[in-house]
Amino acid sequence: MTRLSCTGLARGIMARLVSPRVLLGLALMAASLVPHRAMALEECKCEDLGAIQTELAIALLLKQRFENQARTLIEKYGQNPKGSDYEQAFRDYNAFQDGKGEGSAAHGLREGKPGEPDRVPYVPRGARERLAYEDNPRSGKGIPAGRKWVNDISVVDLDERRTIETRWKKAGKDLCAPDDPAKMEQSLRAGAKCAGIARAFAVHEASHADTCRQMGFYAFWERPAHQLAADEARAYTAQAEALGAEIQRVMGQKRTKVRRGPSGACPECYLEVQATCIKSYEVSGKVQAIELTGRICDIERAFTLRSVGMSKVNFQMTPWDGGTRGAYTYQGTGGGARFVGDGRYTIAIGENEGKITLFSDGEAHVVGKKVKDTGMGTFKLTPLQDACE
């Protein structure tokens, strides 16, 4: 899915042209559109590898696009744009981030399904505190702009800003923490196929918060457009690393049979991983009057079926062709007869169960006489909840 992260939903030029109330209102309104979904997600398993790799490919692509955008903005407007250059840089950045056509961040990426958020807004707590102050400067609530007048020009008051940030930090209040953690988490989980993917999204947003803490809230919130783009690239790098680690974790699960591993430890290397998901089954059925049971821990590995009751018969099953068919031998005694023979079998796997069909070609010795056995048996496969050894 297209899952773009953004620091708020309106920044830069809008921050200079509209009031803080409108600015923060747009961001919080967009966040509130995220559907209320169940917070519980299952841990990622073998069957989710494809979904994790898709998210990894998207994260790596967006990382590259935001890196390119940061370079483009620096080349056009410089490291520290002022005035109209500052504003035009944000116009360019907003067009890149919000657009869907060629040259935009989301170009070529499929849109989310209905109910999935296309964007995860990171709105730091400081944004709400700025709004609270602008709403009523005399109330003592919130934080001021941290600016002063010098020769009739409003300039940044670094001392006041440092004092404010230090005071809030000492009070145990983080201006860079998400303004509404519950809604952000809900947004991160909406559309995530499993918990590991949601955690990788959370790593992305945590990267923004870390950048905010390193820079200080004021500097973070007023930084030029190319720094926003570079911050997104760093966040997608962290997200990609988390997704690679999740693929590595799933590769280590019992049910994951790795056909091809990564060529290195780099995030993009995990796009090379190819694996088969092992399904284990309980087997039950009859060959003529003999009831047999057993377990298949992996249809590509040999397994044994054993008789139940007075008969003592074992079937040794040897798979071919990825386990979809194979050969078997059997021997044993029961009901005064001795059995020996071989044959072939096929396995058909459905979504919830499967079936083994045996084709016999053996003989039974009954009171010294040989009796040709050309029977056929059918066995039911019931999936086990956990993989067996």
Sine and cosine of phi, psi and omega as CSV:
sin_phi,cos_phi,sin_psi,cos_psi,sin_omega,cos_omega
0.00,0.00,0.39,-0.92,0.11,-0.99
-0.98,0.21,0.93,-0.38,-0.02,-1.00
-0.80,-0.60,1.00,0.00,0.03,-1.00
-1.00,-0.01,0.62,-0.78,0.14,-0.99
-0.98,-0.21,0.50,-0.87,0.05,-1.00
-0.49,-0.87,0.55,-0.83,0.03,-1.00
-0.99,0.12,0.99,-0.11,-0.18,-0.98
0.95,0.32,-0.05,-1.00,0.08,-1.00
-0.90,-0.44,0.00,1.00,0.06,-1.00
-0.55,-0.84,0.86,-0.51,-0.03,-1.00
-0.62,-0.78,-0.02,-1.00,0.16,-0.99
0.89,0.45,-0.90,-0.44,-0.10,-0.99
-0.87,0.50,-0.61,0.79,0.02,-1.00
-0.91,0.42,-0.57,0.82,0.00,-1.00
-0.91,0.42,-0.43,0.90,-0.03,-1.00
-1.00,-0.01,-0.36,0.93,-0.11,-0.99
-0.96,-0.27,-0.28,0.96,-0.02,-1.00
-0.85,-0.53,0.28,-0.96,-0.02,-1.00
-0.95,0.30,0.40,-0.92,0.07,-1.00
-0.83,0.56,-0.55,0.83,-0.01,-1.00
-0.88,0.47,-0.73,0.68,0.00,-1.00
-0.91,0.41,-0.68,0.73,-0.01,-1.00
-0.84,0.54,-0.82,0.57,-0.04,-1.00
-0.94,0.35,-0.56,0.83,0.02,-1.00
-0.86,0.50,-0.66,0.76,0.04,-1.00
-0.88,0.47,-0.69,0.73,-0.02,-1.00
-0.91,0.42,-0.71,0.70,-0.04,-1.00
-0.95,0.31,-0.55,0.84,0.05,-1.00
-0.89,0.45,-0.70,0.72,0.00,-1.00
-0.89,0.45,-0.64,0.77,0.01,-1.00
-0.90,0.44,-0.57,0.82,-0.06,-1.00
-0.95,0.30,-0.23,0.97,0.01,-1.00
-0.98,0.21,-0.18,0.98,0.03,-1.00
-0.90,0.43,0.77,-0.64,-0.07,-1.00
-0.92,0.39,0.47,-0.88,0.07,-1.00
-0.99,0.12,0.94,-0.33,-0.03,-1.00
-0.86,-0.52,0.28,-0.96,0.06,-1.00
-0.88,0.47,0.70,-0.72,-0.06,-1.00
-0.98,0.20,-0.36,0.93,-0.09,-1.00
-0.97,0.26,0.78,-0.63,0.10,-0.99
-0.79,-0.61,0.63,-0.78,0.06,-1.00
-0.96,0.30,0.48,-0.88,0.08,-1.00
-0.91,0.42,0.53,-0.85,0.00,-1.00
-0.91,0.42,0.63,-0.77,0.02,-1.00
-0.77,-0.64,-0.05,-1.00,-0.10,-0.99
-0.79,0.61,-0.69,0.72,-0.04,-1.00
-0.89,0.45,-0.25,0.97,-0.03,-1.00
-1.00,-0.07,0.00,1.00,-0.06,-1.00
-0.84,0.54,-0.68,0.74,0.00,-1.00
-0.87,0.49,-0.66,0.75,0.01,-1.00
-0.91,0.41,-0.64,0.77,0.02,-1.00
-0.91,0.42,-0.67,0.74,0.01,-1.00
-0.91,0.42,-0.59,0.81,0.06,-1.00
-0.89,0.47,-0.72,0.69,0.03,-1.00
-0.89,0.45,-0.59,0.81,0.03,-1.00
-0.91,0.42,-0.70,0.72,0.01,-1.00
-0.88,0.47,-0.64,0.77,0.03,-1.00
-0.91,0.42,-0.70,0.72,0.00,-1.00
-0.88,0.48,-0.67,0.74,0.00,-1.00
-0.92,0.39,-0.63,0.78,0.02,-1.00
-0.91,0.42,-0.71,0.71,-0.01,-1.00
-0.92,0.38,-0.59,0.81,0.09,-1.00
-0.82,0.57,-0.75,0.67,-0.02,-1.00
-0.91,0.42,-0.65,0.76,-0.04,-1.00
-0.92,0.39,-0.64,0.76,0.02,-1.00
-0.95,0.32,-0.56,0.83,0.09,-1.00
-0.88,0.48,-0.71,0.70,0.02,-1.00
-0.89,0.46,-0.64,0.77,0.00,-1.00
-0.90,0.43,-0.64,0.77,0.03,-1.00
-0.88,0.48,-0.69,0.72,0.02,-1.00
-0.90,0.43,-0.66,0.75,-0.01,-1.00
-0.89,0.46,-0.68,0.73,0.00,-1.00
-0.90,0.43,-0.64,0.77,0.03,-1.00
-0.91,0.42,-0.68,0.73,-0.01,-1.00
-0.89,0.46,-0.59,0.81,-0.06,-1.00
-0.99,0.11,-0.60,0.80,-0.18,-0.98
-0.82,-0.57,-0.08,1.00,0.03,-1.00
1.00,0.07,0.10,-0.99,-0.05,-1.00
-0.96,0.29,-0.48,0.88,-0.07,-1.00
-0.71,-0.71,0.94,0.35,-0.07,-1.00
-0.92,0.39,0.52,-0.86,0.00,-1.00
-0.80,-0.60,0.36,-0.93,0.14,-0.99
0.80,0.59,-0.81,-0.59,-0.09,-1.00
-0.92,0.40,-0.51,0.86,0.05,-1.00
-0.91,0.41,-0.65,0.76,0.04,-1.00
-0.86,0.51,-0.71,0.70,-0.05,-1.00
-0.94,0.35,-0.66,0.75,-0.01,-1.00
-0.93,0.37,-0.56,0.83,0.06,-1.00
-0.87,0.49,-0.63,0.78,0.03,-1.00
-0.95,0.31,-0.55,0.84,0.09,-1.00
-0.87,0.49,-0.71,0.71,0.02,-1.00
-0.88,0.47,-0.70,0.72,-0.06,-1.00
-0.92,0.39,-0.68,0.74,0.00,-1.00
-0.90,0.44,-0.61,0.79,0.05,-1.00
-0.91,0.42,-0.64,0.77,0.04,-1.00
-0.91,0.40,-0.71,0.70,-0.09,-1.00
-0.97,0.26,-0.60,0.80,-0.12,-0.99
-1.00,-0.07,-0.30,0.96,-0.07,-1.00
-0.98,0.20,0.14,-0.99,0.03,-1.00
-0.79,-0.62,-0.14,0.99,-0.03,-1.00
-0.98,0.18,-0.08,-1.00,-0.02,-1.00
-0.87,0.49,0.71,-0.71,-0.03,-1.00
1.00,-0.04,-0.12,0.99,0.03,-1.00
-1.00,0.00,0.25,-0.97,0.00,-1.00
-0.88,0.47,-0.63,0.77,-0.13,-0.99
-1.00,-0.05,0.10,0.99,-0.07,-1.00
-0.85,0.52,0.79,-0.61,0.06,-1.00
1.00,0.08,-0.13,0.99,0.02,-1.00
-1.00,-0.04,0.66,-0.75,-0.02,-1.00
-0.94,0.34,0.53,-0.85,0.03,-1.00
-0.97,0.23,0.39,-0.92,0.01,-1.00
-0.91,0.40,0.38,-0.93,0.07,-1.00
-0.93,0.36,0.31,-0.95,0.04,-1.00
-0.80,0.60,0.75,-0.66,-0.02,-1.00
1.00,-0.09,-0.25,0.97,0.04,-1.00
-1.00,-0.03,0.73,-0.69,0.02,-1.00
-0.96,0.27,0.71,-0.71,0.08,-1.00
-0.98,0.19,-0.34,0.94,-0.05,-1.00
-0.71,-0.71,0.55,-0.84,0.09,-1.00
-0.90,-0.43,0.96,-0.27,-0.05,-1.00
-0.99,0.15,0.78,-0.62,0.16,-0.99
-0.99,-0.15,0.95,-0.32,0.02,-1.00
-0.91,-0.42,0.95,-0.31,-0.01,-1.00
-0.93,0.37,0.45,-0.90,-0.01,-1.00
-0.84,0.54,-0.55,0.84,-0.01,-1.00
-0.84,0.54,-0.49,0.87,0.01,-1.00
-0.90,0.44,-0.66,0.75,0.04,-1.00
-0.93,0.37,-0.60,0.80,0.01,-1.00
-0.92,0.40,-0.58,0.82,0.09,-1.00
-0.90,0.44,-0.67,0.75,0.01,-1.00
-0.89,0.45,-0.67,0.74,-0.01,-1.00
-0.87,0.48,-0.61,0.79,0.01,-1.00
-0.94,0.33,-0.73,0.69,-0.03,-1.00
-0.89,0.45,-0.48,0.88,0.01,-1.00
-0.90,0.44,-0.66,0.75,-0.05,-1.00
-0.41,-0.91,1.00,0.07,-0.08,-1.00
-0.85,0.53,-0.40,0.92,-0.06,-1.00
-1.00,0.00,-0.05,1.00,-0.06,-1.00
-0.97,0.23,-0.30,0.96,-0.07,-1.00
0.99,0.15,0.05,1.00,0.00,-1.00
-0.99,-0.11,0.44,-0.90,0.09,-1.00
0.97,0.23,-0.22,-0.97,-0.03,-1.00
-0.78,-0.63,0.66,-0.75,0.00,-1.00
-0.96,0.28,0.07,-1.00,-0.05,-1.00
-0.94,0.34,-0.35,0.94,-0.04,-1.00
0.93,0.36,0.71,0.70,0.01,-1.00
-0.77,-0.64,0.34,-0.94,0.03,-1.00
-0.62,-0.78,0.31,-0.95,-0.01,-1.00
-0.99,-0.11,0.79,-0.61,0.07,-1.00
-0.76,-0.65,0.91,-0.41,-0.04,-1.00
0.80,0.60,0.72,0.70,0.03,-1.00
0.90,0.43,0.35,0.94,0.05,-1.00
-0.84,-0.54,0.74,-0.67,0.04,-1.00
-0.98,0.18,0.86,-0.50,0.01,-1.00
-0.79,-0.61,0.29,-0.96,-0.01,-1.00
-0.93,0.36,0.71,-0.70,0.09,-1.00
-0.97,-0.23,1.00,-0.02,-0.08,-1.00
-0.88,0.47,-0.62,0.79,-0.01,-1.00
-0.89,0.46,-0.71,0.71,0.00,-1.00
-0.90,0.43,-0.66,0.75,-0.01,-1.00
-0.90,0.44,-0.69,0.73,0.03,-1.00
-0.89,0.46,-0.66,0.75,0.01,-1.00
-0.88,0.47,-0.70,0.71,-0.01,-1.00
-0.90,0.44,-0.74,0.67,-0.04,-1.00
-0.90,0.44,-0.63,0.78,0.02,-1.00
-0.91,0.41,-0.68,0.73,0.00,-1.00
-0.88,0.48,-0.70,0.72,-0.01,-1.00
-0.92,0.39,-0.60,0.80,0.00,-1.00
-0.91,0.41,-0.69,0.72,0.02,-1.00
-0.90,0.44,-0.48,0.88,0.03,-1.00
-0.99,0.15,0.01,1.00,0.01,-1.00
0.97,0.23,0.37,0.93,-0.01,-1.00
-0.92,-0.38,0.85,-0.53,-0.11,-0.99
-0.99,-0.13,0.95,-0.31,0.01,-1.00
-0.92,0.39,-0.28,0.96,-0.04,-1.00
-0.99,-0.17,-0.06,1.00,0.05,-1.00
-0.94,0.35,0.47,-0.88,0.05,-1.00
-0.82,0.57,0.68,-0.73,-0.05,-1.00
-0.89,0.45,-0.60,0.80,0.00,-1.00
-0.73,-0.69,0.99,0.12,-0.08,-1.00
-0.85,0.53,-0.60,0.80,-0.04,-1.00
-0.90,0.44,-0.71,0.70,0.01,-1.00
-0.93,0.37,-0.59,0.81,0.04,-1.00
-0.90,0.45,-0.70,0.71,0.01,-1.00
-0.89,0.46,-0.64,0.77,0.03,-1.00
-0.88,0.47,-0.66,0.75,0.01,-1.00
-0.91,0.41,-0.64,0.77,0.00,-1.00
-0.90,0.43,-0.59,0.80,-0.05,-1.00
-0.99,0.13,-0.43,0.90,-0.02,-1.00
-0.91,0.42,0.88,-0.47,0.01,-1.00
1.00,-0.02,-0.26,0.96,0.06,-1.00
-0.95,0.31,0.76,-0.65,-0.09,-1.00
-0.95,0.30,-0.48,0.88,-0.01,-1.00
-0.42,-0.91,0.16,-0.99,-0.17,-0.98
-0.89,0.45,-0.59,0.81,-0.02,-1.00
-0.89,0.45,-0.57,0.82,0.05,-1.00
-0.93,0.36,-0.68,0.73,0.04,-1.00
-0.87,0.49,-0.63,0.78,0.03,-1.00
-0.90,0.44,-0.60,0.80,0.02,-1.00
-0.91,0.41,-0.63,0.78,0.09,-1.00
-0.87,0.49,-0.65,0.76,0.00,-1.00
-0.90,0.43,-0.60,0.80,0.06,-1.00
-0.87,0.50,-0.65,0.76,0.04,-1.00
-0.84,0.54,-0.78,0.62,-0.04,-1.00
-0.92,0.38,-0.56,0.83,0.05,-1.00
-0.90,0.45,-0.51,0.86,0.04,-1.00
-0.89,0.45,-0.65,0.76,0.05,-1.00
-0.89,0.47,-0.70,0.72,-0.01,-1.00
-0.89,0.46,-0.62,0.79,0.03,-1.00
-0.90,0.43,-0.67,0.74,0.05,-1.00
-0.88,0.48,-0.67,0.75,0.03,-1.00
-0.86,0.51,-0.70,0.72,-0.02,-1.00
-0.92,0.40,-0.61,0.79,0.00,-1.00
-0.93,0.37,-0.63,0.77,-0.04,-1.00
-0.99,0.11,-0.48,0.88,-0.21,-0.98
1.00,-0.07,0.58,-0.82,-0.11,-0.99
-0.85,0.53,-0.74,0.67,-0.09,-1.00
-0.87,0.49,-0.74,0.67,-0.01,-1.00
-0.89,0.45,-0.63,0.78,0.01,-1.00
-0.89,0.46,-0.70,0.71,-0.11,-0.99
-0.97,0.26,-0.37,0.93,-0.05,-1.00
-0.93,-0.38,0.23,0.97,-0.06,-1.00
-0.92,0.38,0.40,-0.92,0.00,-1.00
-0.94,0.33,0.26,-0.97,-0.14,-0.99
-0.87,0.50,-0.63,0.78,-0.06,-1.00
-0.91,0.42,-0.46,0.89,0.06,-1.00
-0.96,0.29,-0.55,0.84,0.11,-0.99
-0.88,0.47,-0.70,0.72,-0.01,-1.00
-0.89,0.45,-0.68,0.73,0.01,-1.00
-0.91,0.42,-0.59,0.81,0.02,-1.00
-0.91,0.41,-0.64,0.77,0.06,-1.00
-0.89,0.46,-0.65,0.76,0.02,-1.00
-0.88,0.48,-0.67,0.74,0.04,-1.00
-0.90,0.44,-0.65,0.76,-0.02,-1.00
-0.91,0.41,-0.64,0.77,0.04,-1.00
-0.94,0.35,-0.50,0.87,0.10,-0.99
-0.89,0.45,-0.73,0.69,0.03,-1.00
-0.89,0.45,-0.64,0.77,0.02,-1.00
-0.89,0.45,-0.69,0.72,0.01,-1.00
-0.89,0.46,-0.66,0.75,0.02,-1.00
-0.90,0.44,-0.63,0.78,0.03,-1.00
-0.92,0.40,-0.62,0.78,0.03,-1.00
-0.93,0.37,-0.62,0.78,0.08,-1.00
-0.88,0.47,-0.67,0.74,0.04,-1.00
-0.90,0.44,-0.58,0.81,0.03,-1.00
-0.93,0.38,-0.63,0.78,0.08,-1.00
-0.89,0.46,-0.68,0.74,0.04,-1.00
-0.86,0.50,-0.66,0.75,0.01,-1.00
-0.90,0.43,-0.69,0.72,-0.01,-1.00
-0.92,0.39,-0.55,0.83,0.04,-1.00
-0.87,0.49,-0.47,0.88,-0.03,-1.00
-1.00,0.09,-0.03,1.00,0.00,-1.00
-0.96,0.27,0.46,-0.89,-0.03,-1.00
-0.84,0.55,-0.63,0.78,-0.12,-0.99
-0.99,0.14,-0.04,1.00,-0.04,-1.00
-0.99,-0.15,0.91,-0.41,0.09,-1.00
-0.98,-0.20,0.96,-0.29,-0.09,-1.00
-0.98,0.20,0.88,-0.48,0.06,-1.00
-1.00,0.07,-0.58,0.82,0.02,-1.00
-0.55,-0.83,0.81,-0.58,-0.01,-1.00
-1.00,-0.06,0.07,-1.00,0.03,-1.00
-0.94,0.33,0.52,-0.85,0.00,-1.00
-0.99,0.15,-0.10,0.99,0.01,-1.00
-0.21,-0.98,-0.19,-0.98,-0.02,-1.00
-0.99,-0.13,0.03,1.00,-0.04,-1.00
-0.95,0.32,0.52,-0.86,0.00,-1.00
-0.81,0.59,-0.69,0.72,-0.04,-1.00
-0.91,0.42,-0.38,0.92,0.02,-1.00
-0.90,0.44,-0.45,0.89,-0.04,-1.00
-0.97,0.26,-0.14,0.99,0.13,-0.99
-0.95,0.30,-0.29,0.96,-0.02,-1.00
-0.99,0.14,-0.25,0.97,-0.11,-0.99
-0.90,0.45,0.74,-0.68,0.11,-0.99
-0.80,-0.60,0.72,-0.69,-0.08,-1.00
-0.54,-0.84,0.40,-0.92,0.12,-0.99
-0.92,-0.40,0.64,-0.77,0.00,-1.00
-1.00,-0.05,0.90,-0.44,-0.04,-1.00
-0.97,0.23,0.73,-0.68,0.12,-0.99
-0.91,-0.42,0.71,-0.70,0.01,-1.00
-0.96,-0.28,0.54,-0.84,-0.10,-1.00
-0.68,-0.73,0.51,-0.86,0.23,-0.97
-1.00,-0.03,0.72,-0.69,-0.05,-1.00
-0.93,-0.36,0.69,-0.73,0.08,-1.00
-0.49,-0.87,0.63,-0.78,0.01,-1.00
0.19,-0.98,-0.13,-0.99,-0.05,-1.00
-0.73,-0.69,0.56,-0.83,0.26,-0.97
-0.91,-0.41,0.94,-0.33,-0.16,-0.99
0.82,0.57,-0.87,-0.49,-0.06,-1.00
-0.99,-0.16,0.07,1.00,-0.07,-1.00
-0.99,-0.10,0.85,-0.52,0.03,-1.00
-1.00,0.03,0.73,-0.68,-0.05,-1.00
-0.80,-0.60,0.53,-0.85,0.09,-1.00
-0.65,-0.76,0.25,-0.97,0.05,-1.00
0.10,-0.99,-0.07,-1.00,0.04,-1.00
-0.77,-0.64,0.64,-0.77,0.15,-0.99
-0.94,-0.35,0.94,-0.34,0.02,-1.00
-0.99,0.11,-0.41,0.91,0.02,-1.00
-0.34,-0.94,0.87,-0.49,-0.08,-1.00
-0.90,0.44,-0.23,0.97,0.03,-1.00
-1.00,0.02,-0.06,1.00,0.01,-1.00
-0.92,-0.39,0.47,-0.88,0.01,-1.00
-0.88,0.48,0.53,-0.85,0.03,-1.00
-0.56,-0.83,0.20,-0.98,-0.08,-1.00
-0.81,-0.58,0.67,-0.74,0.15,-0.99
-0.94,-0.35,0.71,-0.70,-0.06,-1.00
-0.85,-0.53,0.53,-0.85,-0.02,-1.00
-0.96,0.26,0.41,-0.91,0.03,-1.00
-0.93,-0.38,0.65,-0.76,0.03,-1.00
0.99,-0.10,-0.55,-0.84,-0.11,-0.99
-0.96,0.28,-0.50,0.86,-0.02,-1.00
-0.93,0.38,0.52,-0.85,0.02,-1.00
-0.82,-0.58,1.00,0.09,-0.05,-1.00
-0.76,-0.65,0.73,-0.68,0.06,-1.00
-0.88,-0.47,0.69,-0.73,0.10,-0.99
-0.94,-0.35,0.87,-0.50,0.05,-1.00
-0.99,-0.14,0.91,-0.42,-0.13,-0.99
-0.97,-0.24,0.79,-0.61,-0.01,-1.00
-0.87,-0.50,0.92,-0.40,-0.10,-0.99
-0.98,0.18,0.44,-0.90,0.17,-0.99
-0.79,-0.61,0.15,-0.99,0.21,-0.98
0.73,0.68,0.78,0.63,0.04,-1.00
0.93,0.37,0.32,0.95,0.07,-1.00
1.00,-0.01,-0.02,1.00,-0.03,-1.00
-0.97,0.24,-0.30,0.95,0.09,-1.00
-0.42,-0.91,0.13,-0.99,-0.02,-1.00
-0.02,-1.00,-0.17,-0.99,0.02,-1.00
-0.83,-0.56,0.33,-0.94,0.03,-1.00
-0.55,-0.84,0.37,-0.93,0.17,-0.99
-0.80,-0.60,0.46,-0.89,0.03,-1.00
-0.57,-0.82,0.42,-0.91,0.09,-1.00
-0.33,-0.94,0.40,-0.92,0.01,-1.00
0.41,-0.91,-0.12,-0.99,-0.03,-1.00
-0.72,-0.69,0.40,-0.92,0.05,-1.00
0.06,-1.00,0.69,-0.72,0.04,-1.00
0.88,0.48,0.55,0.83,0.01,-1.00
0.99,0.16,0.12,0.99,-0.03,-1.00
-0.86,-0.51,0.41,-0.91,0.09,-1.00
-0.92,-0.40,0.76,-0.65,-0.07,-1.00
-0.93,-0.37,0.62,-0.78,0.07,-1.00
-0.41,-0.91,0.63,-0.77,0.02,-1.00
0.21,-0.98,-0.16,-0.99,0.01,-1.00
-0.49,-0.87,-0.03,-1.00,-0.02,-1.00
0.12,-0.99,-0.30,-0.95,-0.01,-1.00
-0.71,-0.70,0.27,-0.96,-0.01,-1.00
-0.56,-0.83,0.32,-0.95,0.12,-0.99
-0.78,-0.62,0.47,-0.88,0.06,-1.00
-0.83,-0.56,0.77,-0.64,0.10,-1.00
-0.88,-0.47,0.84,-0.55,-0.05,-1.00
-0.95,-0.30,0.83,-0.56,0.10,-0.99
-0.98,-0.19,-0.07,-1.00,-0.03,-1.00
-0.92,0.39,-0.62,0.78,-0.08,-1.00
-0.91,-0.42,-0.26,0.97,0.01,-1.00
-0.35,-0.94,0.00,-1.00,-0.01,-1.00
-0.53,-0.85,-0.08,-1.00,-0.06,-1.00
-0.51,-0.86,0.66,-0.75,0.15,-0.99
-0.94,-0.35,0.74,-0.68,0.09,-1.00
-0.90,-0.44,0.83,-0.56,-0.02,-1.00
-0.98,-0.22,0.70,-0.71,0.11,-0.99
-0.89,-0.45,0.92,-0.40,-0.15,-0.99
-1.00,0.00,0.47,-0.89,0.10,-0.99
-0.45,-0.89,0.97,0.25,-0.07,-1.00
-0.58,-0.82,-0.36,-0.93,-0.01,-1.00
-0.52,-0.85,0.48,-0.88,0.07,-1.00
-0.90,-0.44,0.66,-0.75,0.05,-1.00
-0.98,-0.20,0.93,-0.36,-0.02,-1.00
-0.86,-0.51,0.92,-0.39,-0.02,-1.00
0.77,0.64,0.74,0.67,0.09,-1.00
0.99,0.16,-0.06,1.00,-0.01,-1.00
-0.96,-0.28,0.59,-0.81,0.05,-1.00
-1.00,0.00,0.75,-0.66,0.02,-1.00
-0.86,-0.52,0.83,-0.56,-0.03,-1.00
-0.92,0.38,0.72,-0.69,0.00,-1.00
-0.91,-0.41,0.95,-0.31,0.04,-1.00
-0.83,-0.55,0.54,0.84,-0.06,-1.00
-0.98,0.22,0.05,-1.00,0.01,-1.00
-0.67,-0.74,0.67,-0.74,0.01,-1.00
-0.82,-0.57,0.49,-0.87,0.03,-1.00
-0.83,-0.56,0.71,-0.70,-0.05,-1.00
-0.81,-0.58,0.62,-0.78,0.02,-1.00
-1.00,-0.02,0.68,-0.74,0.07,-1.00
-0.95,-0.31,0.86,-0.51,0.03,-1.00
-0.93,-0.37,0.86,-0.50,-0.05,-1.00
-0.86,0.51,0.67,-0.74,0.12,-0.99
-1.00,0.06,0.56,-0.83,-0.01,-1.00
-0.92,0.40,-0.62,0.78,0.01,-1.00
-0.88,-0.47,0.45,-0.89,0.06,-1.00
-0.93,0.38,0.57,-0.83,0.06,-1.00
-0.94,-0.33,0.20,-0.98,-0.02,-1.00
-0.99,-0.14,0.00,0.00,0.00,0.00
